[in-house]
Amino acid sequence: MKKFSNMKYVPLMLFQLILMALFFVFVRYGGEKHHDIRGFEGTHVMIFVGFGFLMTFLKKYAYSALGFNWFLAAIVIQWAFLCQNFYHMQDMKIYATKETILEADIMAATVLITFGALLGLASDLQLLFIAVVEVAVACANFYLVGDIFKAADVGGSIGIHAFGAYFGLGASWALKPHHKKTTTNPPPSTSPTVDLSGPTYVSDVTAMIGSLFLWIYWPSFNSALTTTNSEYQRAVINTYLSLASATVTTFVMSSLVSHNRGKLDMVHIQNSTLAGGVAVGSVCNMHIMAGGAIAIGIGAGVLSVLGYRYLTPRLTKLGVRDTCGVHNLHGMPGIYSGLLSIAFAAIATKEEYGEDLSAVFGAMGGEEGTGRPAMTQALNQLYATLVTIVISVVAGAVTGLFAKLPCFSPLKDKEHYDDDVNWELPE
């Protein structure tokens, strides 16, 4: 394989050429439609700057964190654009607007969340293969959530965050090494080994850049696909308040449960401060009240910090490695948001929402008596959440099993978390 290692990305170039041909055949400009949609620029910053820098915390993996984040997002946005819009073609054509590009950008977050679970554990070719498969499955699931169940999920906590997290954990489980038992002890190593799976002081600081960018722009992400001005304002306000209360709660909880009691754990500060944005995502455009948004953020902060402190070590012992702890930032808060959406859907009324009812809950709108009842909507929120978890875990595990094939150049244990495998490093 090393003899032809300079050719390893050629199949990806072929895939890029196939995408180009598909765009020529199917995609046309959509005119002025959706030219003024909000949130595109903020979401773009989150995908390429926020996610990238957040994953630079490892000692010797910053090149890969930033480079592969860019690489994956660039290919995924094109592929997701096609996969999402194949479900909504008009006369066998896809009409490109700012909104369709934004939706593809948002779908890229799904793959980058999975990348966070596999950070340093999967080879570049494995990551690219997993990304291509995941986008196809995630877009199908997104169609189920939004068009079949007609579930409210404007911030993508169910279809984006939970899906990406559990797809990544399923793939991680499938990729776990199976060491053969040996009867003889290996000779002792004379060279010192360095554990690359943790941070340095400087790498933790660069990761905080990603956290801050994500925190600042998260209201743009959650509100991007709202359709009315009042719905947009609720989404921004609720997301901002949930993030703020989750941040305060994270600092308090970290001090309470960190290994050195009374001190703050940078893992919590980098990640759990963002959990409020995920937890409020599915309900951010609903009438949850400002106090309710703060309460949701408090719950997200508690849930995420406890997950990092107690649950992640147990998952690792079970063979499910989660480098960035996406289960605690995206997975559990995503399910939490799904459960909240069930509750708020069940109590939604025309009197409270007015004309916004059909904007928030598409299936509940229409003339009096023709829309879906609130309890039916709540059941569909439940179905959407459960189906997303099942599809993501199963699809992630199956994709991970295929990704173990030798043609995808799986990493050896000694190559984990090391930029030297794929990058020319300075002397």
PyMOL commands that set and color helices and strands:
alter all, ss='L'
color gray80, all
select helices_A, chain A and resi 2-7+10-26+40-54+62-88+98-118+124-148+157-175+201-223+229-257+266-279+281-283+290-317+326-346+350-360+362-364+374-403+406-408+413-415+419-421
alter helices_A, ss='H'
color red, helices_A
select strands_A, chain A and resi 27-29+94-96
alter strands_A, ss='S'
color yellow, strands_A
deselect
rebuild
show_as cartoon
